[in-house]
Amino acid sequence: MARRRPRPARTPRIARRTAALVALCAATIALYATLVPLQTTLSGTPLPLSFILGAAICAAPLLSLTRPRTAVAMFGAAAFLLPLTVDSALAVSAPWPWSVSALLTFVLFVGLMTFVHGARHGAYALVIGVICSLTAPLLRPDMVATPGSSASATAVLIVTSSVAVAMYLIAALAAGRLRLGAELTRERAHSALEESRRALVEERTRIARELHDVVAHSMSVIQVQASTARYRLPEIGDVAASEFDDIAATARTSLAEMRRMLGVLRTEDQTAELAPQHGIDDIPRLVDSIRRAGVDVGLAIEGGHAVAGADAAVQIAAYRIVQEALSNAVRHSPGARVTVRVHADPAAIRIRVHNEASPETPSDQSGGYGLRGMRERAELLGGSLRAGPDPDGAWTVDAVLPLTSAPSTPLPDDPGADLRATDKENT
């Protein structure tokens, strides 16, 4: 099948907010560049006042993004003073009290206030702008002395107010639609999260059901058969009966672990597990159970004070790593001597499980997830784990676990270096 050509990397697009801000700045500059000369040449406003009042009017939309109240006050003051500074001889023939540039700026200001800060702030800007424009004819009656100038001013006021009200309504509807879209997006995300959680709970429940119906049932049968072997088979000797008792005890322990795991998987039960978890102090009993199975195991635990101060999660991980390493040694290297060393210092707990080359061919050559599980346990706590064969055919598992769940000091590149140096004297 033909391979698809890799798509060229797309250049990142400008964010919408950045593009809108750039467009607003460009519109503000354009309006200011047209308002000042037109106000001076057509309406006769002195140039310094045109610069100052025009800057106040045109800067109000930009200021409204961060300081809406200050922007409303500044725009209202400038909109109130600018029509009063015109020359009646020139302004009669020009749009008054709003020039075209001032009208567009007013509409832009009302739309921004409504869209960004809500309908109430937009209504303040609209009402204040309209009131300021209505007071201009009262303070400058000479601008409406003739029927023509009065009709022109009335038309300008009507057009300005109508366009501003239309912009206010459009901005309010657009803002409401965007808010509704954002709410729908959040609801969809929340629904997707709940769906994923429900699927996770169902999957965990299914796994728990399979474990209960298959694995737990088989372990129960093993435990019952081992417990009743001495009564069902009277011809077996005391040694064999003791072995069956050990098998039954191991099966009971496995069933207890299975029930604990089922309690974790079945989250709908909402019941807390009160039985204590295994820790480093339980490793000797674990090693004794392996020894009873006929395996030569050496054990050394050093730094008892530091071990006692380790977190519960670290204690559990240490026990499980040793348990899995011993299980792998027994399964894959039958008849080989195994050495377990747990060394605790003020920074970390170092674990080394070493088994010699097996004189026998292992009966179980199938792969599993033991090494991956041990490595995941160590890495989740901020530690590390290495496992692999030695040149002489032996196998070594080296793990480093910080005393707390989050490592405070860097871990060494070779976690078992300091353990190998004194391995001989402990074996």
Secondary structure by P-SEA (a helix, b strand, c coil): cccccccccccccccaaaaaaaaaaaaaaaaaaaaaaaaaacccccaaaaaaaaaaaaaccccccccaaaaaaaaaaaaacccccccccccccccccccaaaaaaaaaaaaaaaacccaaaaaaaaaaaaaaaaacccccccccccaaaaaaaaaaaaaaaaaaaaaaaaaaaaaaaaaaaaaaaaaaaaaaaaaaaaaaaaaaaaaaaaaaacaaaaaaaaaaaaaacccccccccaaaaaaaaaaaaaaaaaaaaaaaaaaaaacccccccccccccccaaaaaaaaaaaaccbbbbbbcaaaaaaaccaaaaaaaaaaaaaaaaaaaaccccbbbbbbbbbcccbbbbbbbbcccccccccccccaaaaaaaaaaaaaccbbbbbbccccbbbbbbbbcccccccccccccccccccccccccc
